[in-house]
């Protein structure tokens, strides 16, 4: 009888144990260049599940993106943070960040290749349903995920948070195969009205299923609590952060049905 009680207690404790978010660094490659990403998932979820690729802002892969990956893992997704810059390349100041971001923004083919390498790494994970995959990006990463979609990548959806919205090659919009959600600060001083209009025109002419949500009072980097005051025109906005995350979750519910 005593043994039976002990067994029942053990089962009960195991059943009530909280889910554990598993994280690990993943080294992968693009054309021979080593890249260092970050994976997060909930080990309590069974079977294959949707995957979400995260692309970092201009400072490279930091704790910010890793935290977002853990938040997505808590929602039941497998989240993978891509590394666009390369293993060990982590800008230490705004000047270095600007140089790295410019390198890829002026070479969109390389930018697309790095993003596609991250997508391939996510899709081959045994926990991921490769037919249900989306990507999100912040600032530089928002620009990157739009370029990933323009490359013709097989995705269920794309979400850009305060990303660069321009249209360097309007015809590329015809390669987009999935819905697009753009979360944009209504008062972002870095986005020129002409660029925004061109971006909208590109998606409209290509027949893309898209939506652009503007958050009143929000400027650039509105989802990043640690952005500080170093960059005029960039500031955290808790309300816009909360609302845009909720809009993303609603978008995911729709595209992953």
Secondary structure, 3 states (H helix, E strand, C coil): CHHHHHHHHHHHHHHHCCCCEEEEEEEEEECCEEEEEEEEEECCCCCCEEEEEEECCCCCCCHHHHHHHHHHHHCCCEEEECCCCCCCCCCCCHHHHHHHHHHHHCCHHHHHHHHHHHHHHHHCCCCEEEEEEEEEEECHHHHHHHHHHHCCCCCCEEEEECCCCCCCCHHHHHHCCCEEEEEEECCCCCCCHHHHHHHHHHHHHHCCCEEEEEECCCCECCCCCCCCCCCCCECCCHHHHHHHHHHHHHHHHHHCC
